[in-house]
Structure formats: C-alpha cells, structure tokens
Amino acid sequence: MNTRNVVAAISALTLLTAVGTAHAAGCLKGAVVGGVAGHVAGHHAVIGAVGGCIVGHHYAKEKEKERAVAASQRSAVAPS
C-alpha cells in the first residue's frame, strides 16, 4: 500500500469520525456510492466519497421532511 492510499484512507476516516451522529443520516451510504463512482470515473474515490456524503445527507434531510409532513397530515385527518 503506497503512501497516497494511506493518506486517503486516514483522511476519509477523519472526515467520517468528524461528522457527528446527528449529521450522519445518509452520509455513509452516499460516501460509499460516491467513492465507488469516483474510483471508476478516474481514481477520484475520496472526492467522490465527500460529494456522495453531502448529497446523501441532503436526500436524507429531504426524506425526513416528507415523513414529518405526511405524519402531520395523518394526525390532522385522524378522528379524535
């Protein structure tokens, strides 16, 4: 394993541990998908992982908002 790979792995682990559990929703799954896509697209796995984390987190927040709206609509319609 060369030095570049070691530095990339340490950087990725540092990024993942620096993200708190409150912000981890969607990040890990997005990081994995982005890392693979970045690697395939020209050995840019770390950049892909960071971008995937950002996009995955955004999608998780949007999905959570949709769930909250749906739950509030169900509770407003439900008979008391």
Secondary structure by P-SEA (a helix, b strand, c coil): ccaaaaaaaaaaaaaaaacccccccaaaaaaaaaaaaaaaaccaaaaaaaaaaaaaaaaaaaaaaaaaaaaaaaaaaccc
